[in-house]
Amino acid sequence: MVRAGFLLLRQLASRITKAMRRYFFHLRAPGGLSPDQVGILLPDQAVVMNEAVKAVRDIVRASPQKGVVDWIGRKVEVVDADGETILLLPFDKVALADDLNR
């Protein structure tokens, strides 16, 4: 009985994992690329976009030089497990949108 329950849970976990894809959030700047070598499992591209926007906001907020750093040319580049670029999100676009929404 316990064994059957374990196998059922294992099958369910396998289906959930298969539905998720691994995405890598690289940071691109004029001086080069900081690759994300771990990535994160996410269910779809809408969640990828939300995570990318949150990542940019977190980086901008954590900057010790708030308002001084030139964000132009800096991007989050999201790549899927196949190496295909899914999203290029410029920091300055997120910062500008946040400024307009205040």
A tleap script that builds the chain and sets N, CA, C and O, in Angstrom:
source leaprc.protein.ff14SB
mol = sequence {
  NMET VAL ARG ALA GLY PHE LEU LEU LEU ARG
  GLN LEU ALA SER ARG ILE THR LYS ALA MET
  ARG ARG TYR PHE PHE HIE LEU ARG ALA PRO
  GLY GLY LEU SER PRO ASP GLN VAL GLY ILE
  LEU LEU PRO ASP GLN ALA VAL VAL MET ASN
  GLU ALA VAL LYS ALA VAL ARG ASP ILE VAL
  ARG ALA SER PRO GLN LYS GLY VAL VAL ASP
  TRP ILE GLY ARG LYS VAL GLU VAL VAL ASP
  ALA ASP GLY GLU THR ILE LEU LEU LEU PRO
  PHE ASP LYS VAL ALA LEU ALA ASP ASP LEU
  ASN CARG
}
set mol.1.N position { 0.826 -1.200 0.000 }
set mol.1.CA position { 0.000 0.000 0.000 }
set mol.1.C position { 0.868 1.261 0.000 }
set mol.1.O position { 0.651 2.176 -0.794 }
set mol.2.N position { 1.851 1.294 0.901 }
set mol.2.CA position { 2.750 2.456 0.966 }
set mol.2.C position { 3.538 2.574 -0.325 }
set mol.2.O position { 3.746 3.674 -0.836 }
set mol.3.N position { 3.973 1.442 -0.848 }
set mol.3.CA position { 4.747 1.430 -2.089 }
set mol.3.C position { 3.917 1.995 -3.249 }
set mol.3.O position { 4.430 2.767 -4.058 }
set mol.4.N position { 2.642 1.615 -3.329 }
set mol.4.CA position { 1.764 2.116 -4.395 }
set mol.4.C position { 1.579 3.623 -4.272 }
set mol.4.O position { 1.572 4.334 -5.277 }
set mol.5.N position { 1.429 4.115 -3.036 }
set mol.5.CA position { 1.291 5.556 -2.817 }
set mol.5.C position { 2.544 6.301 -3.224 }
set mol.5.O position { 2.470 7.379 -3.814 }
set mol.6.N position { 3.702 5.725 -2.909 }
set mol.6.CA position { 4.978 6.338 -3.288 }
set mol.6.C position { 5.110 6.417 -4.807 }
set mol.6.O position { 5.527 7.441 -5.348 }
set mol.7.N position { 4.753 5.328 -5.491 }
set mol.7.CA position { 4.847 5.311 -6.957 }
set mol.7.C position { 3.903 6.331 -7.585 }
set mol.7.O position { 4.253 6.978 -8.571 }
set mol.8.N position { 2.715 6.474 -7.021 }
set mol.8.CA position { 1.759 7.456 -7.525 }
set mol.8.C position { 2.300 8.876 -7.367 }
set mol.8.O position { 2.210 9.688 -8.288 }
set mol.9.N position { 2.859 9.166 -6.201 }
set mol.9.CA position { 3.459 10.490 -5.973 }
set mol.9.C position { 4.628 10.733 -6.920 }
set mol.9.O position { 4.810 11.843 -7.420 }
set mol.10.N position { 5.407 9.707 -7.159 }
set mol.10.CA position { 6.554 9.840 -8.062 }
set mol.10.C position { 6.090 10.151 -9.488 }
set mol.10.O position { 6.685 10.991 -10.163 }
set mol.11.N position { 5.034 9.480 -9.946 }
set mol.11.CA position { 4.492 9.736 -11.279 }
set mol.11.C position { 3.942 11.158 -11.387 }
set mol.11.O position { 4.146 11.831 -12.397 }
set mol.12.N position { 3.251 11.607 -10.350 }
set mol.12.CA position { 2.700 12.955 -10.335 }
set mol.12.C position { 3.820 13.989 -10.381 }
set mol.12.O position { 3.741 14.959 -11.135 }
set mol.13.N position { 4.848 13.787 -9.586 }
set mol.13.CA position { 5.995 14.708 -9.575 }
set mol.13.C position { 6.670 14.727 -10.935 }
set mol.13.O position { 7.115 15.782 -11.387 }
set mol.14.N position { 6.751 13.601 -11.583 }
set mol.14.CA position { 7.359 13.512 -12.909 }
set mol.14.C position { 6.567 14.322 -13.928 }
set mol.14.O position { 7.149 15.022 -14.756 }
set mol.15.N position { 5.235 14.228 -13.869 }
set mol.15.CA position { 4.392 15.010 -14.794 }
set mol.15.C position { 4.540 16.497 -14.566 }
set mol.15.O position { 4.622 17.269 -15.522 }
set mol.16.N position { 4.576 16.906 -13.314 }
set mol.16.CA position { 4.722 18.331 -12.992 }
set mol.16.C position { 6.066 18.840 -13.484 }
set mol.16.O position { 6.144 19.911 -14.085 }
set mol.17.N position { 7.119 18.083 -13.235 }
set mol.17.CA position { 8.455 18.489 -13.665 }
set mol.17.C position { 8.535 18.585 -15.179 }
set mol.17.O position { 9.175 19.494 -15.708 }
set mol.18.N position { 7.888 17.651 -15.888 }
set mol.18.CA position { 7.912 17.689 -17.351 }
set mol.18.C position { 7.193 18.928 -17.878 }
set mol.18.O position { 7.556 19.446 -18.934 }
set mol.19.N position { 6.186 19.406 -17.165 }
set mol.19.CA position { 5.452 20.592 -17.592 }
set mol.19.C position { 6.281 21.855 -17.386 }
set mol.19.O position { 6.043 22.873 -18.036 }
set mol.20.N position { 7.238 21.787 -16.494 }
set mol.20.CA position { 8.088 22.944 -16.217 }
set mol.20.C position { 9.294 22.901 -17.156 }
set mol.20.O position { 9.754 21.831 -17.555 }
set mol.21.N position { 9.788 24.075 -17.493 }
set mol.21.CA position { 11.001 24.179 -18.310 }
set mol.21.C position { 12.027 24.971 -17.526 }
set mol.21.O position { 11.674 25.809 -16.696 }
set mol.22.N position { 13.290 24.709 -17.789 }
set mol.22.CA position { 14.368 25.443 -17.118 }
set mol.22.C position { 14.717 26.666 -17.960 }
set mol.22.O position { 14.909 26.584 -19.173 }
set mol.23.N position { 14.791 27.803 -17.271 }
set mol.23.CA position { 15.161 29.063 -17.902 }
set mol.23.C position { 16.369 29.648 -17.167 }
set mol.23.O position { 16.491 29.529 -15.948 }
set mol.24.N position { 17.242 30.272 -17.923 }
set mol.24.CA position { 18.456 30.884 -17.382 }
set mol.24.C position { 18.359 32.398 -17.552 }
set mol.24.O position { 18.062 32.889 -18.641 }
set mol.25.N position { 18.609 33.131 -16.477 }
set mol.25.CA position { 18.488 34.584 -16.468 }
set mol.25.C position { 19.894 35.183 -16.462 }
set mol.25.O position { 20.466 35.441 -15.403 }
set mol.26.N position { 20.440 35.400 -17.659 }
set mol.26.CA position { 21.776 35.984 -17.790 }
set mol.26.C position { 21.680 37.503 -17.650 }
set mol.26.O position { 20.678 38.109 -18.029 }
set mol.27.N position { 22.723 38.102 -17.108 }
set mol.27.CA position { 22.795 39.563 -17.026 }
set mol.27.C position { 23.786 40.049 -18.063 }
set mol.27.O position { 24.954 39.661 -18.057 }
set mol.28.N position { 23.309 40.902 -18.951 }
set mol.28.CA position { 24.145 41.432 -20.023 }
set mol.28.C position { 24.385 42.916 -19.765 }
set mol.28.O position { 23.456 43.669 -19.470 }
set mol.29.N position { 25.650 43.322 -19.881 }
set mol.29.CA position { 26.046 44.721 -19.700 }
set mol.29.C position { 27.021 45.075 -20.823 }
set mol.29.O position { 27.533 44.188 -21.506 }
set mol.30.N position { 27.276 46.373 -21.013 }
set mol.30.CA position { 28.214 46.751 -22.070 }
set mol.30.C position { 29.582 46.060 -21.941 }
set mol.30.O position { 30.272 45.853 -22.939 }
set mol.31.N position { 29.964 45.708 -20.715 }
set mol.31.CA position { 31.260 45.070 -20.504 }
set mol.31.C position { 31.262 43.563 -20.670 }
set mol.31.O position { 32.325 42.947 -20.600 }
set mol.32.N position { 30.113 42.953 -20.888 }
set mol.32.CA position { 30.085 41.504 -21.051 }
set mol.32.C position { 28.828 40.857 -20.507 }
set mol.32.O position { 27.793 41.500 -20.336 }
set mol.33.N position { 28.946 39.569 -20.241 }
set mol.33.CA position { 27.807 38.758 -19.833 }
set mol.33.C position { 28.124 38.047 -18.524 }
set mol.33.O position { 29.206 37.483 -18.361 }
set mol.34.N position { 27.163 38.077 -17.583 }
set mol.34.CA position { 27.234 37.276 -16.361 }
set mol.34.C position { 26.221 36.153 -16.520 }
set mol.34.O position { 25.022 36.370 -16.349 }
set mol.35.N position { 26.694 34.951 -16.845 }
set mol.35.CA position { 25.742 33.872 -17.114 }
set mol.35.C position { 25.146 33.273 -15.852 }
set mol.35.O position { 25.813 33.147 -14.825 }
set mol.36.N position { 23.897 32.915 -15.951 }
set mol.36.CA position { 23.196 32.153 -14.915 }
set mol.36.C position { 23.463 30.693 -15.248 }
set mol.36.O position { 22.988 30.196 -16.269 }
set mol.37.N position { 24.210 30.008 -14.409 }
set mol.37.CA position { 24.573 28.630 -14.707 }
set mol.37.C position { 23.658 27.614 -14.031 }
set mol.37.O position { 23.816 26.408 -14.220 }
set mol.38.N position { 22.705 28.102 -13.243 }
set mol.38.CA position { 21.801 27.197 -12.527 }
set mol.38.C position { 20.418 27.190 -13.167 }
set mol.38.O position { 19.865 26.124 -13.437 }
set mol.39.N position { 19.863 28.359 -13.409 }
set mol.39.CA position { 18.533 28.454 -13.982 }
set mol.39.C position { 17.452 28.173 -12.958 }
set mol.39.O position { 17.729 27.895 -11.791 }
set mol.40.N position { 16.214 28.251 -13.422 }
set mol.40.CA position { 15.058 28.027 -12.559 }
set mol.40.C position { 13.966 27.358 -13.386 }
set mol.40.O position { 13.799 27.658 -14.568 }
set mol.41.N position { 13.233 26.457 -12.761 }
set mol.41.CA position { 12.116 25.798 -13.430 }
set mol.41.C position { 10.875 26.682 -13.330 }
set mol.41.O position { 10.479 27.097 -12.241 }
set mol.42.N position { 10.271 26.962 -14.480 }
set mol.42.CA position { 9.070 27.799 -14.524 }
set mol.42.C position { 8.056 27.173 -15.481 }
set mol.42.O position { 8.438 26.477 -16.422 }
set mol.43.N position { 6.761 27.421 -15.241 }
set mol.43.CA position { 5.728 26.749 -16.033 }
set mol.43.C position { 5.480 27.326 -17.424 }
set mol.43.O position { 5.118 26.583 -18.336 }
set mol.44.N position { 5.668 28.640 -17.610 }
set mol.44.CA position { 5.358 29.230 -18.909 }
set mol.44.C position { 6.053 30.573 -19.068 }
set mol.44.O position { 6.682 31.079 -18.138 }
set mol.45.N position { 5.928 31.147 -20.275 }
set mol.45.CA position { 6.646 32.378 -20.584 }
set mol.45.C position { 6.057 33.599 -19.891 }
set mol.45.O position { 6.763 34.591 -19.711 }
set mol.46.N position { 4.800 33.560 -19.500 }
set mol.46.CA position { 4.233 34.686 -18.745 }
set mol.46.C position { 4.917 34.784 -17.385 }
set mol.46.O position { 5.215 35.881 -16.912 }
set mol.47.N position { 5.162 33.645 -16.765 }
set mol.47.CA position { 5.864 33.634 -15.477 }
set mol.47.C position { 7.318 34.052 -15.681 }
set mol.47.O position { 7.891 34.732 -14.830 }
set mol.48.N position { 7.913 33.654 -16.791 }
set mol.48.CA position { 9.291 34.061 -17.113 }
set mol.48.C position { 9.384 35.580 -17.163 }
set mol.48.O position { 10.299 36.170 -16.588 }
set mol.49.N position { 8.428 36.218 -17.855 }
set mol.49.CA position { 8.419 37.682 -17.968 }
set mol.49.C position { 8.289 38.327 -16.588 }
set mol.49.O position { 9.021 39.265 -16.271 }
set mol.50.N position { 7.370 37.834 -15.774 }
set mol.50.CA position { 7.201 38.392 -14.427 }
set mol.50.C position { 8.470 38.252 -13.599 }
set mol.50.O position { 8.853 39.183 -12.891 }
set mol.51.N position { 9.121 37.102 -13.682 }
set mol.51.CA position { 10.357 36.871 -12.928 }
set mol.51.C position { 11.478 37.784 -13.419 }
set mol.51.O position { 12.274 38.275 -12.619 }
set mol.52.N position { 11.542 38.011 -14.721 }
set mol.52.CA position { 12.571 38.898 -15.275 }
set mol.52.C position { 12.362 40.340 -14.790 }
set mol.52.O position { 13.321 41.013 -14.413 }
set mol.53.N position { 11.127 40.804 -14.801 }
set mol.53.CA position { 10.825 42.158 -14.321 }
set mol.53.C position { 11.166 42.275 -12.836 }
set mol.53.O position { 11.761 43.267 -12.415 }
set mol.54.N position { 10.794 41.270 -12.040 }
set mol.54.CA position { 11.120 41.294 -10.609 }
set mol.54.C position { 12.628 41.309 -10.397 }
set mol.54.O position { 13.124 42.015 -9.518 }
set mol.55.N position { 13.357 40.539 -11.193 }
set mol.55.CA position { 14.820 40.494 -11.056 }
set mol.55.C position { 15.437 41.861 -11.333 }
set mol.55.O position { 16.309 42.313 -10.592 }
set mol.56.N position { 14.986 42.519 -12.400 }
set mol.56.CA position { 15.513 43.854 -12.727 }
set mol.56.C position { 15.190 44.832 -11.600 }
set mol.56.O position { 16.058 45.592 -11.170 }
set mol.57.N position { 13.956 44.817 -11.125 }
set mol.57.CA position { 13.576 45.727 -10.033 }
set mol.57.C position { 14.420 45.482 -8.785 }
set mol.57.O position { 14.849 46.431 -8.129 }
set mol.58.N position { 14.658 44.223 -8.457 }
set mol.58.CA position { 15.478 43.895 -7.283 }
set mol.58.C position { 16.904 44.400 -7.441 }
set mol.58.O position { 17.488 44.924 -6.492 }
set mol.59.N position { 17.465 44.245 -8.626 }
set mol.59.CA position { 18.835 44.707 -8.878 }
set mol.59.C position { 18.903 46.219 -8.785 }
set mol.59.O position { 19.821 46.763 -8.171 }
set mol.60.N position { 17.944 46.902 -9.386 }
set mol.60.CA position { 17.940 48.374 -9.355 }
set mol.60.C position { 17.780 48.874 -7.918 }
set mol.60.O position { 18.483 49.793 -7.497 }
set mol.61.N position { 16.861 48.273 -7.172 }
set mol.61.CA position { 16.642 48.689 -5.770 }
set mol.61.C position { 17.866 48.435 -4.899 }
set mol.61.O position { 18.160 49.215 -3.993 }
set mol.62.N position { 18.578 47.346 -5.173 }
set mol.62.CA position { 19.736 46.969 -4.353 }
set mol.62.C position { 20.989 47.768 -4.697 }
set mol.62.O position { 21.991 47.687 -3.986 }
set mol.63.N position { 20.940 48.529 -5.771 }
set mol.63.CA position { 22.120 49.292 -6.183 }
set mol.63.C position { 22.443 50.350 -5.137 }
set mol.63.O position { 21.562 51.110 -4.733 }
set mol.64.N position { 23.714 50.410 -4.688 }
set mol.64.CA position { 24.090 51.426 -3.705 }
set mol.64.C position { 24.085 52.837 -4.300 }
set mol.64.O position { 24.114 53.823 -3.565 }
set mol.65.N position { 24.049 52.928 -5.618 }
set mol.65.CA position { 24.091 54.226 -6.303 }
set mol.65.C position { 22.747 54.538 -6.936 }
set mol.65.O position { 22.681 54.907 -8.109 }
set mol.66.N position { 21.688 54.395 -6.176 }
set mol.66.CA position { 20.340 54.602 -6.711 }
set mol.66.C position { 20.258 55.911 -7.506 }
set mol.66.O position { 20.660 56.973 -7.030 }
set mol.67.N position { 19.733 55.804 -8.714 }
set mol.67.CA position { 19.555 56.984 -9.543 }
set mol.67.C position { 20.813 57.422 -10.273 }
set mol.67.O position { 20.730 58.229 -11.199 }
set mol.68.N position { 21.963 56.919 -9.886 }
set mol.68.CA position { 23.218 57.341 -10.506 }
set mol.68.C position { 23.660 56.361 -11.585 }
set mol.68.O position { 24.234 56.750 -12.602 }
set mol.69.N position { 23.385 55.108 -11.348 }
set mol.69.CA position { 23.826 54.076 -12.280 }
set mol.69.C position { 23.129 54.265 -13.629 }
set mol.69.O position { 21.923 54.505 -13.693 }
set mol.70.N position { 23.893 54.154 -14.677 }
set mol.70.CA position { 23.337 54.237 -16.020 }
set mol.70.C position { 22.884 52.841 -16.429 }
set mol.70.O position { 23.708 51.962 -16.682 }
set mol.71.N position { 21.572 52.641 -16.492 }
set mol.71.CA position { 21.038 51.320 -16.785 }
set mol.71.C position { 20.970 51.033 -18.279 }
set mol.71.O position { 20.678 49.905 -18.678 }
set mol.72.N position { 21.236 52.034 -19.106 }
set mol.72.CA position { 21.176 51.830 -20.556 }
set mol.72.C position { 22.243 50.812 -20.970 }
set mol.72.O position { 23.402 50.911 -20.566 }
set mol.73.N position { 21.843 49.859 -21.760 }
set mol.73.CA position { 22.765 48.828 -22.229 }
set mol.73.C position { 22.802 47.591 -21.347 }
set mol.73.O position { 23.422 46.590 -21.707 }
set mol.74.N position { 22.147 47.650 -20.200 }
set mol.74.CA position { 22.092 46.484 -19.306 }
set mol.74.C position { 20.754 45.776 -19.516 }
set mol.74.O position { 19.704 46.411 -19.619 }
set mol.75.N position { 20.820 44.454 -19.576 }
set mol.75.CA position { 19.610 43.670 -19.875 }
set mol.75.C position { 19.617 42.365 -19.095 }
set mol.75.O position { 20.665 41.868 -18.681 }
set mol.76.N position { 18.428 41.827 -18.908 }
set mol.76.CA position { 18.282 40.436 -18.512 }
set mol.76.C position { 18.000 39.689 -19.811 }
set mol.76.O position { 17.079 40.027 -20.554 }
set mol.77.N position { 18.796 38.688 -20.061 }
set mol.77.CA position { 18.617 37.845 -21.241 }
set mol.77.C position { 18.168 36.469 -20.751 }
set mol.77.O position { 18.929 35.758 -20.095 }
set mol.78.N position { 16.946 36.105 -21.070 }
set mol.78.CA position { 16.411 34.819 -20.627 }
set mol.78.C position { 16.552 33.818 -21.768 }
set mol.78.O position { 16.121 34.055 -22.897 }
set mol.79.N position { 17.175 32.689 -21.429 }
set mol.79.CA position { 17.439 31.634 -22.402 }
set mol.79.C position { 16.824 30.346 -21.863 }
set mol.79.O position { 16.913 30.061 -20.669 }
set mol.80.N position { 16.204 29.573 -22.745 }
set mol.80.CA position { 15.634 28.298 -22.290 }
set mol.80.C position { 16.702 27.208 -22.295 }
set mol.80.O position { 17.848 27.455 -22.670 }
set mol.81.N position { 16.324 26.017 -21.880 }
set mol.81.CA position { 17.267 24.903 -21.760 }
set mol.81.C position { 17.857 24.479 -23.106 }
set mol.81.O position { 18.900 23.827 -23.147 }
set mol.82.N position { 17.192 24.847 -24.209 }
set mol.82.CA position { 17.693 24.533 -25.545 }
set mol.82.C position { 18.663 25.591 -26.058 }
set mol.82.O position { 19.206 25.461 -27.155 }
set mol.83.N position { 18.883 26.653 -25.253 }
set mol.83.CA position { 19.788 27.722 -25.657 }
set mol.83.C position { 19.123 28.812 -26.471 }
set mol.83.O position { 19.794 29.715 -26.972 }
set mol.84.N position { 17.803 28.736 -26.609 }
set mol.84.CA position { 17.071 29.745 -27.383 }
set mol.84.C position { 16.759 30.953 -26.505 }
set mol.84.O position { 16.254 30.806 -25.392 }
set mol.85.N position { 17.064 32.151 -27.013 }
set mol.85.CA position { 16.748 33.372 -26.279 }
set mol.85.C position { 15.243 33.585 -26.319 }
set mol.85.O position { 14.637 33.662 -27.387 }
set mol.86.N position { 14.656 33.678 -25.138 }
set mol.86.CA position { 13.213 33.829 -24.986 }
set mol.86.C position { 12.847 35.295 -24.792 }
set mol.86.O position { 11.798 35.751 -25.247 }
set mol.87.N position { 13.728 36.029 -24.108 }
set mol.87.CA position { 13.409 37.406 -23.734 }
set mol.87.C position { 14.680 38.202 -23.535 }
set mol.87.O position { 15.641 37.714 -22.939 }
set mol.88.N position { 14.686 39.429 -24.035 }
set mol.88.CA position { 15.712 40.425 -23.719 }
set mol.88.C position { 14.984 41.586 -23.067 }
set mol.88.O position { 14.186 42.261 -23.718 }
set mol.89.N position { 15.247 41.827 -21.794 }
set mol.89.CA position { 14.540 42.872 -21.058 }
set mol.89.C position { 15.536 43.944 -20.623 }
set mol.89.O position { 16.319 43.720 -19.700 }
set mol.90.N position { 15.517 45.111 -21.279 }
set mol.90.CA position { 16.430 46.195 -20.905 }
set mol.90.C position { 16.078 46.783 -19.541 }
set mol.90.O position { 14.910 47.038 -19.249 }
set mol.91.N position { 17.084 46.994 -18.719 }
set mol.91.CA position { 16.880 47.574 -17.393 }
set mol.91.C position { 16.219 48.938 -17.486 }
set mol.91.O position { 15.317 49.248 -16.708 }
set mol.92.N position { 16.668 49.764 -18.444 }
set mol.92.CA position { 16.146 51.129 -18.513 }
set mol.92.C position { 14.659 51.157 -18.843 }
set mol.92.O position { 13.966 52.086 -18.427 }
set mol.93.N position { 14.145 50.171 -19.578 }
set mol.93.CA position { 12.706 50.126 -19.893 }
set mol.93.C position { 11.897 49.854 -18.633 }
set mol.93.O position { 10.839 50.450 -18.430 }
set mol.94.N position { 12.389 48.957 -17.789 }
set mol.94.CA position { 11.691 48.646 -16.534 }
set mol.94.C position { 11.767 49.847 -15.603 }
set mol.94.O position { 10.766 50.222 -14.992 }
set mol.95.N position { 12.953 50.456 -15.488 }
set mol.95.CA position { 13.126 51.617 -14.613 }
set mol.95.C position { 12.244 52.773 -15.076 }
set mol.95.O position { 11.631 53.454 -14.254 }
set mol.96.N position { 12.177 53.000 -16.393 }
set mol.96.CA position { 11.350 54.083 -16.941 }
set mol.96.C position { 9.873 53.802 -16.662 }
set mol.96.O position { 9.146 54.701 -16.240 }
set mol.97.N position { 9.427 52.581 -16.890 }
set mol.97.CA position { 8.019 52.231 -16.621 }
set mol.97.C position { 7.698 52.417 -15.153 }
set mol.97.O position { 6.616 52.898 -14.817 }
set mol.98.N position { 8.617 52.046 -14.267 }
set mol.98.CA position { 8.385 52.220 -12.835 }
set mol.98.C position { 8.301 53.705 -12.478 }
set mol.98.O position { 7.467 54.104 -11.666 }
set mol.99.N position { 9.173 54.527 -13.091 }
set mol.99.CA position { 9.118 55.977 -12.834 }
set mol.99.C position { 7.802 56.580 -13.313 }
set mol.99.O position { 7.242 57.451 -12.647 }
set mol.100.N position { 7.304 56.125 -14.461 }
set mol.100.CA position { 6.048 56.654 -15.003 }
set mol.100.C position { 4.844 56.241 -14.166 }
set mol.100.O position { 3.833 56.943 -14.138 }
set mol.101.N position { 4.949 55.101 -13.483 }
set mol.101.CA position { 3.839 54.598 -12.677 }
set mol.101.C position { 3.819 55.164 -11.261 }
set mol.101.O position { 2.920 54.832 -10.488 }
set mol.102.N position { 4.764 55.990 -10.905 }
set mol.102.CA position { 4.796 56.556 -9.551 }
set mol.102.C position { 3.950 57.776 -9.464 }
set mol.102.O position { 3.856 58.388 -8.399 }
savepdb mol mol.pdb
quit
